[in-house]
Amino acid sequence: MNSQKSRAVGPEIDPIWLGSGWTLEDLKKPQILLESTWGDSHPGSRHLNELVEMTKFSVYKHGGKPSQYTVTDICDGVATGHGGMNYSLVSRDIISAMVEIHARSLPFDAIVTFASCDKATPGHLMTLARLNIPAVHFCGGSMMPGPDFMSAEICYETNERVRLGKMTDTEQLFYQKNACPTCGACQYMGTASTLQIMSEALGMSLPGNALMPAWSNLIKLMAEDAGKAVLNLLKKGLTPLDILTPKAFENALIVHAAVSGSSNAIIHMPAIAREVGVSITPSDFDKVSRKIPVLAGIKTSGDWPTQLLWFAGGVPGIMLALKSYLHLDAMTVTGYTLGENLEKIERSDFFKQGAAYLKNYNLKPEDILKTVDHPYKKEGGLAVLYGNLAPEGAVIKQASIAPEMYVHTGPAKPFDSEEKAIDAISNGQVDPGDVIIIRYRGPKGAGMPEMLKATEAIYNRPELVSTTVLITDGRFSGATRGPAIGHVSPEATEGGPLALVNKGDLIHLDINNRALNIVGIEKTNRSLEEVDSILESRRLSWKRPKQDMDGVLGLFRRASSSTVQGASMLKL
């Protein structure tokens, strides 16, 4: 049912809208929902109201009636290090549900969503797929880098330095004042930047939108284009089902490998895909990663902040470099195919404009964005591991790992919370070569929080940073550095092998062969068959931990799908 049919069956609608300041002419127009995560919670959302205003005027100018709604998001940087992080992934599903509720309430004829960050962008894309009405997702862009290419993740590092007595509070203040100089998504290839790139690569955002400078007039001009674009989609009858095809998802996974995107995409992309009946598994990421090289060395696995990637060509530049791998006939929100979009943008001044900005840094596009023949790294950013510790898979960001840690065997030190692990690291109870296990952090265990504090605690100890592996059924931030293995599935709360690991069990990591196995008991090597037998005997005495099932976190723990299915309670 569209807005005009709703008016016909609900005569009380007209006086309600008129009471909100609408005109009689407005009632007859296509009703366009402008849904953003605007709010005062963090820099990624603080500026979105300005972009919504530009789209609002454009929709009105081109014959539609816009309505502004808001469900703000939270920031993982604010939630990290305490129980608030347990609510991070939950917020994706709640944002998605609330946008669906808003869109169905009239119902609206079309929708533009606005978000910059980690959980809001995938939450919006999940909703757009579910609603299947003409839709555009508008990316809120990237934050300006701080001095000396400083980016927001430096504050995690400096905080740990202060704890260790390696930096004074006064010295840290310099970084705190300069790490986030403008609005926009953080300046490294975290989940926020990755999912903006995924939205554009899927064809759900306008060409060149992902990672745009959030402080610039350029992004405001594109926000105006979004209003015209969504009305064009409505006129043509194009919906997300026409865009979010298997070809579109394959394109997105190819781009993800080339930018060494966040490991969190392995839960978000399947969750989006399931809404349109497309299946994406962790092995799909791995297959793509084996054939697509990393073309851009973006922080934290490279040198450059994300905004410089946009100046170097952004997603269009990446896609042109990967043109021979992509499905150019995939439809996009422009109403044209990907191939047609790339031809059009090559004829424009888009690349000339970005290159001119790079001159301010004495850089050229080729300094940031490499070619397939001369890549930044030969394989894509992620590797998916399997074995008796992760029968359904685990993920590691191989692009951020020193080659000497691609193969490692060490004794396990298991912890049932991140806090206990951090205490042990801080108190010198973790030795070089150890394999730290943080378990019961999966979707059903704790809402699948990320373990950034633990990775930073390791990173700031020279004796551990290149010798120690961290394994969890929780998540990792895109800022994570070093051999950190997450998303272990099945999760410990469901009785996965991670729950059965004892202190001293030998864990073997082999990235080249994509293997993660328990290969010894009590520091003694055993055959895989012997290990399996011992794990089965341990399982007989294992008991699922008691959990607080109250509130929305309890609901998520009960209802969430598995990690490999996207860890969502909205599509079971």
N, C-alpha and C positions, 0 to 999 in steps of 0.2 A: 504494500500500500504506500502511495506517495503522499506528499503533503496536501495536495488538493483533494484527494479522495478522503483524507482524514478530516479536512474541513467540512466535507459534505456529510460525513456521518457524526461529526462532533461539533455541533453549532456553538458550543461554549468556547471553542478555540479562538474564534475571531475576537470576541470582546476581551479575552485575556491578552492577546497580542496587541490589540488597540490600546489597552490599558498600560502596555509597556512602551508606548510611544510610536508604534507602527502606524503607517498610513493605510488607507483602504487599498491603494495601489500595491503596497508591500505584500498584502495578503495573497495576491494573485501570482506573485513571482515564485520562481523556484527557490526553495528554502535550503540554504547552504549552512551547514554547521562548521564553525571554526573552533576546533577543540585544541587547546594548548595546555602545557604544563607550567604556564607562567606562575611565578610565585617568588617569594623572597628567600627561598631555601638555599640557593647556590647560584654561582655565575652562569651555569648552563641554562637556567630558566628565567633569570631575572630580567632579561631583555626581550623575551618572547612577545610581550604585549605590544611592543613597537612593530614587530613583524606582522602580528595579527591585524593591527590597525591598517597597515598597508594593503593586506589582502582583503580586508573588510571593504575599504573604499573601492578596490578593484572589482570585487563581486557586485557591489551596488552599481558601479559605473557600467558594468556589462550586463545588467538586467536581472541580477539575482538579489535575494534578501539574505544577508549574512546574520548569523546569531553566534555570539561568543560564549563559549563554555570553558571551564577550567577544572582540571584535576591535576594538582601539582605533584611533582615527584620529589624523592629524597636524594641526597648525595652520598655515595659510598664513602667519600672522603670524610664526611661528617659522621657517618655511622660506624666507621671502622674502629676496631679496638675495644668494642663493648657489645652488649646484647643487641644494640640497634642494627648491627649488620645482619642478624638473623631475619630481619624484615625486608632486606634489600630485594631479593628475588621475589618474595611475596608481593612486593609493590608492583612489579610488572603485571601480574595477573589482576590485581585490584584496579590498576589504571585501565587495563584493557576492558575489564567488566564495566567500569563506570562510564567509559566512552561509549560502549555498546548501549548502556542504559540511556544515556543522553540522546544518542542517535535514533534509537527506537521510540523515544517518547513522543515525537511528533507524528510520524517519522520524517526525517529529513530526506531531501532528494539527492544530496551529495555532501561531501565532507572534505575539509582540509585539516590535517593534524600538524601540530608544531611541537617539536621537541629537539633537544640536543644530546641527551645523555643516556646512560647505561640501560636503564630498565624502561624508560618512557618510550624510546624509539621502537624497540621490539614489541612493547605493549601496544603501541599504536598500530604497528603493522599487523599484529595478530587480529586486532579489531577490524581493520580495513578489510582484511581477507574474509573475516567472518560476516561482516555486514554485506559485502559485495554490492555496494552502491558506488557510483563514480567518486573517485578519491585521489587525493594527492597528499603525500607526506612531505612536509617542509622541514628541512634540517636547519637547526639554529646556528650552525657554523662553529668556528674554532676561535679559541682565545689567542690573543697576541702573545708571542713568547716574551718572557722576561729578559732582563739584561744577560748578555752572554748565553743566549738561547736557553735560559733557565725555564724549567717547566714545573708544574705543580707537584710532581712526585718527589721533588727535591726536599719537600717539607717532611715527608716520611723519613727520609734519610737523615736530615738534620736533627729531627727529634730523637732518633736513636743515638746520634753522636752526643747530644746533650746528656742523655742517660748514661752514656759511657764516660762522660767527663772529657770528651775530645773537642767540645765546642761550648762556648759560654752562651748564656741566654741572650746577651747583647749581640753576639755574632749571628745567632740564629734569627734575630729580629730582622736583619737585612733580607734574608731569604723569605721570611714570612710576608714582608711588605711588598716584595717584588715577584713572588711566584705566580700570582694570579692578577695580572695588571688590567684585564678587561673581562667583559662577559664572554660567554662561549664555552664550548667543551674544552677540557684540559688538553694541553699541547703535546701529548704523547699518544701512541697508538694503543690506547686503552679501549674499553668496551664502548665508550661514548663515540669516539672517532670511528671505530670499526663499524658500528651499527649505522652511523650516518653513511659511510661508504657502501654498506650492504643495501641500504634503502635505494640509493642511486643506482647501484649495480643491478638491482632487481627490476629497475624501471619504474619504481614508485615515487621517485623524486625527480625534479627537473635536472637536466644535464648541467653539471658544474655546481650543483647546490651543496653537496657534502663538503665540509671543512671550510666553507667560505669564511673570510674574516668577519667575525660577528660584530665588530666595531665599525664596519664600513657602510657606505651608502649602497655599495654593490648588492649586498644581501637584501636591503630594503627594496631595491628595484626588482630583484627576483621575487620577493614576496608579493609584489604587485602582479607579476607574471603568473603566480600560482592561482590567483583569483580567476584570471582569464582562462587558465588551463583547465580548472575543474569544471567550469561552465562548458568548455569545449568538449570535455569528456561526457558530460551530461547530454549534450546535443547529439553526440555520436553514439551514445549508449554503451560506451566502453567502461567496464568495471574491473576490479582487481582480478577476477577469474580470467579475464582476457590477458592479463599482464603476468600474474604469478603462476607461470607455467613451469614444467620441469626444465625447459631451456633457460628460463630466467634464473632459477636457483643454481643451475650449473654455472651460468655466467658469474653469479655472485660468489660462488665458492672459488672460482678461478681468480677473481679479483682479490678475495680474502687471502689466498696464498701469496699473491704478489706483493701485498702490503704487510705481510706477517701480522695479520689481524689478531685481536684478542681471542684467547681460548674460550671465552664465554660465548662466542658465536656458535660453538658446538651445542649449546643448549637453546639458544635463541632461534637459530635458523630452522631446526626441526620443529620448534613450537609454532613458528609462522607457517611453515610448509604444511603441517598437519591440518591447519585450518582450511586449506584448499585441496586436501586429499593427496598431497605429494609427500613421499617418504624420503627423508634424509637421515642418514646414519653417520656415526663417527667415521666409519670406514670410507665414506664418500669424501670427507675432508682429507683423509690420508691419501687416497688415490690421486686426488687433485694435487696435493702438496708434493707428491713424488715427481710430478711432471712439470709443475709450474714453479719457476724460480722466484725468489724475492727480488723485486725491482727497486724498492725504496727502503733505505735504511733509516727508519723513523724511530725516535725515542720510544721505549727504552732499550730496544735491541739495536739501535742505530744512533746516529749523531743529530738528526734533524728534527725540529718540532713540526707538528702536523701542518701548520699554516704554510710552511715553505713547500710542502707537497702540493697544496692547492695552487700556489704561485707557479709551480713547475708543471702544472697541467691538470692536477686533481684526478678525479675518476675518469674524465674523458681522455686525459693523457695516458693513464694506465691502460685503458681499454684499447686505445690506438696501438700501444706497444704490444698488446696481446691479441690483436685483431684476428689473427689466424686461428686462435683457439676458441673464439667466442661465437655464439649463435647470434648473428647480426640481424636475423629476421624476428627476434623477440620484440614484442610490442611494449611500448612505454607510455607514461602519462602525458607525453606530448601529443599522443595520437599518431605518432610515427614510430617506425621500428628503430632499434638501436643503431643499425647501420645508417639509416637516414639521419638520425641525430648526429652521429659522428661526422658525416659528410657536411652537415650544416654548420657544426661548431668549428670545423677546420676552415670554412670560408669566412668565419667571423673573426673578430680581433681578440677572442678569448685567450689564446695562447700568447699572443703578442703582449697583451695586458699583464699577464702573470709574469712573463719574463722581464718586463720593465720593472715590476716591483722587486724582483730578485736582484736587480742591479743595486738596490739600496744595501744589499748584504754582500756585494761583490761576488755574487754567485750566478750560475747559469742553470737552466732547467736540467741539463744533463748531469749536473753535480748532485742533484736530488733524485732524479728519476732515471734509472738505468734501462738498458735494453735487454731483450731476451738473450742475445748473443753475449753480452757482457753484464751479467746480473750482479746484484749485491751479494746474493747467496744462491747456490745452485738449486736448492730445494725450497719449497714453500715453508711458511713459518711454523706450522704445526706438524706433530707426529702423533699418531694414535697407537697405543701399546696394548698388547694382549698377553695373557698368561694366567697362571693359577692364582695370581693376586688380583687380576682384573679380567675375569672371563668375558665380560661384556665391553671391556675397553677402559682406557684411561688416556688422558691427553697431556702432552708436554709441548711447550713452546720452544722447539729445537733451535730456532733462530737466535735465541738469547743465551745459548749455552756454549761454554768453551768446549772445543773438540775433545779434550782429554776426559770430559765427563760423559761422553756419549756411551761409554761402557763402564759400569761400576758395580762392585759387589761390596756390601757392608752390612753390619749387624743392625737389626731393627731396635729403635727406641720408641715404643708406642705411647701415645697420650690420647686421652679421651676428650680433650678440649684444647683450643688454641692457647688459652691462658696458661695452662700447665706446661705446654711446650715452650712458650716464650720464657717462662720462669726458669725452666731447665737450661735453655740456651743462655740466658742472662747470668745464671749462677755457675756456669762452667761445667754443667753436667752432660753436655753433648760434646763428643770427641770428633776430631777429623775422621772422615770415612763413615760416620754413622748414617743410618737411614732413619730419619724422623718420620713417624707415622702420627697423623692427626685424624682421628676417626670419629664416627657418629656425627659428622658435619654435613651429610647429604641432605637432599630435599625432605625426606621423612625423618631425618635425625634432628636437624636444627634449622631447616629452611635453606640450606646450602649457602652459608656465608662464605666470603672470601678470606684468605689467609695472608693478607698483605703484611700485617704486623710481624708475623712469624718469618716471612721471607726477608723483610728488612732487618730483623734481628740477626739473621744469618749473614746477610750481605755486609753488615758493618763489622763483622769479625773476620779478619783476613785469614785466620787459620781454618775457618769453616766454609768461606764463600765458594771456593773452588774444589771442595772435597766432600761436601755434605749434600745428600739428597733429601728432599721433603716430599712426602706422599700423603694425599688426603682424598676423602670422598666429597670434600667441599670444593670451592672454586678458588681461582686466583685472579687478581687484578691484572689488567693489561700492563700495569707498571712493574709487574713481577719480573725479577731477574734471577738467572741461575737455574739449576736443575730442580724445578718444582713440578711435580706430577699431580694433577687434579682430576676430578670427575670420575674417580675410581668406581666402577660399577660391576656387580651390584654393590650398593652402599652397605656400610657396616650395620646400620639399624635394621636392614632387611636380612641380616645374617650372611652378608658377603664375606669373602675370605679376609678382608681387612680386619674384621672383628675377631678373627682367630689368631692373629699374629701375636707372638710372645716376644718379650725382650730377648735379644740375642739371636733370633731367627735371621738367617742370611737372606738378604734381598738382592736380586740381580737385575740391573737395568741394562738394556741393550737397545739403544735408539735405532741403530742401523738395521737391526733385525726386528724392530718394533716389539720387543719382548719385555715383560715385567713379571718376574717369577720369584717365589720363595724357593730357594735352592739349598737351604740348610736349616738345621734345628740346633739351638744352643751353640751357635758358632761352629757347628760341624756340618760339612757338606753331606747332603743326602740326595738320592735319586728323586726325580719328580714323582714317581710312584710312591716312594716312602713318604714324601711330604704330603701327598694327597691322603694317605692312610692316617697320618698323624692329625691332619686338619679335621678329618671326619671324627676322630675320637674326641678332639677338643670341642667339636660342635655339640656333642651329647651333653656337655656341661654348660654350654653358652646360654645366657639368658638375655633377652632383649631388654635394654635399659628402660626404666620407667621415664615417662615424658609428661610434661605439662601440655595438655591438649586444649587449653582454654584459648579463647580469642581467635583472631584471624590467623595467627601463626599455628595454632593447633589445627585449625581447619585446613591449612595448607599441608601440614604434616600428614594428615589423614588422607587427603584427596589427591596429592600431587602424583603425577606420573613419574616414571623413572628418569634418571638423568639422560639416558640415551634417547628418550622420547621427548625431551624438551623440558622436563621438570615443571610441568604446568598442571594446575588443577582445573583448567577450563576445557581441556580436550582429552578425555580419557578413552 
